[in-house]
Amino acid sequence: MLVNSELCICKLIRYLFEITISVVAVFALGCSPKENVKLVIPLVISTWDSGIAVNKVAYNVLLDGKKSIDAVEEGAKSIESTINCCTGIGGNPDRDGYVTLDASIMDHKYNCGSVAFLERIEHPISVARKIMETTPHVMLVGAGAQKFAIDNGFTLTDGKLSAAAEKTYREWLVKSEYKPTINIEQTQGNNRSKIDPPKRLSNGDFNHDTMGLLAIDGDSDLAGACTTSGMGFKMRGRVGDSPIIGAGLYVDNEIGAATSSGQGEEVIRINGTHLVVELMRQGNSPAEACKLAIERLVRINPEKAKTFQVGFIAVNKKGEHGAFAMVPGFNYSVTSADFPDGKVIDAASHFAK
């Protein structure tokens, strides 16, 4: 009975905490409660339905009264520790059989950090934060990023592929008829169909499921994180949008924040997430801003745009959130007092099925 009572008290305290910070946030934005402004914070949104579990971790950090930067780091770490296709050391390898990781993180004061082409470190998001907080730099890559991680107490893993990744990689080697060859890149023009990474995985999913998440804490401060093992079977050394501030992730505490998932090369072309935030600055809602950014991509090459996926999610300072994608199939997860167990929302898309 004592344990049950303690659990009830704990839930009550958290409920009162949510109500209190929601009221404080309304006044912080210069609004009167009589204006019927509904600002629900803390709030976490993340890419894909796999974000439900990620959001839960991040949301609990916020309910404990911690900052949004702490929440997004812990949320990202939670999926980095799982075995899945597209994040963490258990993800799919590059074409030579090595898992390389990219991650970025940004807080409400424009502080940011990132890593790219990092190998054998379980939590690239934490390395990115360490770079942000302890160095004058924003990004470290490759062997330098790994050395920095080790020097700062991160453990070097054995580098072996997970069982799932090993199986998928072996299947890809057979189907692609690819064997690592010196100067193989010089033959791409004559043999692209055999060595290019597949646009979709064997289960039909697009080959680029980055985990990006955004959070608003009890002080109405924003933060974001983005982590990925990148496109499976990519050319060795390839880096996408995820670790690039302004491409895969951007946070402006006056306006809002955005992150992306999809074919990173396309997002980089338009500095996608920075564009989304600037479109919100012009008065567009998060969903409208994401839609306008996708339309910018379509105008570059309408026919090519039909062949790849890019999805943006965004949240503004009011706590409004939204998403938009190039083609159907993209969704995002939201967790707040309105949806304490999380809710998956399907994003509208430019092209229909």
N, C-alpha and C positions, 0 to 999 in steps of 0.2 A: 504493500500500500504506500509506503514511504517513497519508493522508486517512482510509482505512478504519479504521486503528488508532485515530486520534483520535476518530472517530465511536463506536467501540466503548467507548473509555474514557469518553466523555461520557455514553453510555447507562448505563454501570456506575455512574458517580458519581450520576446522577439516581436510579437504582434504590436505591443505598445511602442516599441522602438521604431517599427515601420511607420506607424501613424505619426509619431513625433517628427521624424526626419522629413516626412512628406509635407507637413505643415510648415516646418522651417524652410524647406525648399521653395514653397510657394511665395513666402515673404522675401526670400533671398532673390527671387526673380522680379521683385517689385510688383507683385500681383496681390490682389485682395481675394480671400477665400470666397467673397460674395460674387466674384466674377466667374465662378464655376469652372475654374482652371483645374484640371485633374492631372497632377504630376505625381506619378507613381514611382518612387524610388525607395530602396535601391532597385536597379534594373540591370539585367545582363542579356545581351543577345549574341548569337554566334551562328556561324555558317553550318548548314546541314542539320539533319535530324540527329546526328551523332552529338550535336551540341547540347542536347538535353542533359546528358550526364556531366558534360563540361560545365554547363551553367549551374548545375546543382552545387558543384564544388566552389565555383566563384561566388555564387549567391550566398552561401553559408559564410564565406569570408566577410562579405559585406554586412551580413546580419550580426556579425561579431563586432561591428563598428570599425573595421579596418578600411584602408583606402582602396580605391578602384585599381591602382597599380598592383597592389597585393592580390586582389581578386583575379585579375586577368592572368597574372603569372601562375597562380595556383591552378586555375582552370586549364591553362595550356599544359602545365606539367602533368595534369591528370591524364590527358589523352596521349602525351608523349610516352607515358609508362605502359600503354596498352599495345597489343599487337594488332596492327591494322595496316591497310595498304599504303597509307599516305602521310603518316606522321611518325616521328620517333625512329629509334634504331631498329624497330621491328618492321619498318616499311619496305616497299619495293626498292631494289637497288638500281643503280645506273646500268648501262649496257655491259660494263665490265665486271659487274657483280659486287659493287661497293655501295653502301647506303651513305648518302651525303645529306646533311640537314641544313635548313635555312630557317631563320626566325627573326622576328623584330618585336619591339615593345616601345610604347610611347606613353608618357604621362600627361597630366593637365598643364604642365609648365613648359611644354615643348622639349622636354628632355627625352632622348630616344637612344636606343641601342639596337644593334643587329649583328647577326653572324650569317655567313654564307659558306657553303662547301665545307661544313664542319663534319668530321667523322668521329665515331666511337665515343660520343658524349651523350648521355641519356637525356639531358635537359638543355637543349640549345636555347630555350627561352630564358633560362636563368643565367646562362652565359651572356646573353644579350643584355639582360638587366645589369649584370656586373660591369659590363663595358660601359653602359650608360652612367652608372653611379661612381665608378672608380677611375675612369680614364677620360682624357679630353677628346676621345674619338667617338664616332657613331657606329662604324662597322669594322669588324675584323673578319678575315676569310681564311679558309684552308688551314695549312699547317700553323700559321700564326695564331689563328683563333683557337686551335686545339692546344697549342702551347700555353696560351693565356688561360684557358680553362684549367689545365693541369696545374699550372702555377698558383691558381686560386682555389685549389682543393677539390676540383671536379675529378671524378674517377674515370679512367680510361677503360672502356669495355673491351671484350675480346674481338669484336668486329665480325663475329659470325652472323650469318643471316638467320632470321627466325625461320622456323619450319615452313610457315605459310609463304614467306618471301622466297625461300629456297625452291619450293615447289613451283611457284608462279614463274620464277626466273628460268628454271629449267624448261618449262613449257614454252616460254617466250623464245628461248634459244633455238628450240626445235622449229617452231613456226616461222621465225624470222630468218632462219638459215644464216644467222650472224655469228661470226667468231671474231674475237678481238684481233685486229690486224694493224700493223704499223701503217700510219698514214691512210687509214680507212676513210677518213673524212674527204680525201681527194676524189673518192669514187662515188660520192653521194649523187652527183648529177646523173650517173648511169644506173644507180642501183638503189634509189631512195625507198622503194616499196619494201625492200628487204632489211634496211637498217634503221629506218625512222622509228621512233617509239610509237606505239599504237595510240590512236586518239581515244580508244575505249579499252577497258580491261576485259578480261574473259567473261565477266559476269554482266557486261553491258554498261557498267558505270563509266563515266568520263574519267580519263587517266590524270586527275589532278584535284583531289579532294583536300585542299588546304583547310586547316582549322583556324579561323579568325574569330576573335571575340572582342566585344566592346562592353564597357560597364560604366554606370553612373553610381557614385557612392552617396552616403548620407550628407555630404557637404556639397552635393551637386557637381562634383568634379569628375571628369571623364578620363578614361584610359583605355588602351587597346593592346592586343597582342595577336601575333600571327605566327604559326609554326607549321612546318611541312617537311616531308622527305622528298618533295618534288615529284616531278613527272617520272613514273616508273620507266626504266630502261632508256633513260635520256642519255644524250652524249655526255661523256665524262667531263665534268667541269661546268656543265650547264647550271645557270642560276635563273630562277624565275622572279616574279614580282614580290614574293612574300617578305624577303629581308630588306626591300627597298622602301624607305620612308617616302610616302607620297604616291607610291604605286600600290603595294599590297596593304598598307596601313597608313592612316593619318588621323591625328587628333588635334583639334583646335578647341580649347575649352570655352571660348566665347560663342562658338557656333555649334559644333557637333563632332562626330567621328565617323569613320567609314573603314571597312575592310573588304577584301575581295577573295574570290575563289574562282579558279578556272585557268585558262591558258595564259600563263603569266606574261609571255611575250606581248600579247595583245594589250594587257593592262598597262605594261610599261610604256607602250607607245603614246598613251594619253595621260600618263601620271594619274591613273584612274581614281584613287581614293582622295587625292588632293583635289581633283576636279569635282568629285561628289561634294566634298565639304564646301568648296567655293560656290557651287550651285545652291547649296543650302543657305549660304551667306546672302545670296541674291533673293532669298525669300521662298525658295522651293521647299516643299516637304521632303523628308528623307526618301520616300518612294519616288517622288517626282525627280529628285536629283539623281537617283540611281538610274532611272529611265533615260534621262537626258544624257548621262554618261554612256550608256549602252548605245544610244542613237548616234553618238559621236563616233563610236567604233564602227557601227554599221556603215556610216557614210564613207569611211576609208575604203572599204571594199565589200559591197553588199553581198556578192556571191560567196566570197570567202567566209563572211560572217556566219553563214548558214552551217559551216562545218566545224565550229568550235563553240565551247561553252565559256562564258564569263558571267559571274554573278556578283553583284555588289549588295552589301547590307550597310545601313547607316542609322544613326540615332542623333537627334538634335538635343540642344540644351534643355528643351522642354520635356524630354523623355519620349517624344514621338519617334517611332522607328518604322523602317520599311526596307524593301528590297526590290530588285528587278534583275532579270537575267536575259541572256541572248536567246537561248532556246529553252523549251520546257524541261523540268526536272530539278530545278534548283529550289531549295527551301532553306529556312533558317529557324532557329529556336529562340524563344523568348522566355525569361523567367523573372517574375516580379511578384508583388503582393496580389496582383490580379491573377497571375498564373504561377502559384508557388511550386507546383510540380512540373512546370514547364509546358510550353505549347509550341508545336511545330506549325509554321505558316508557309504555305506554298507561294513562291514568288511568281508574279506575272512575267511574261517573256515577250520579246520583240517578235520572234517567229513562233508560229503555232506548230502543233505536232504534224 
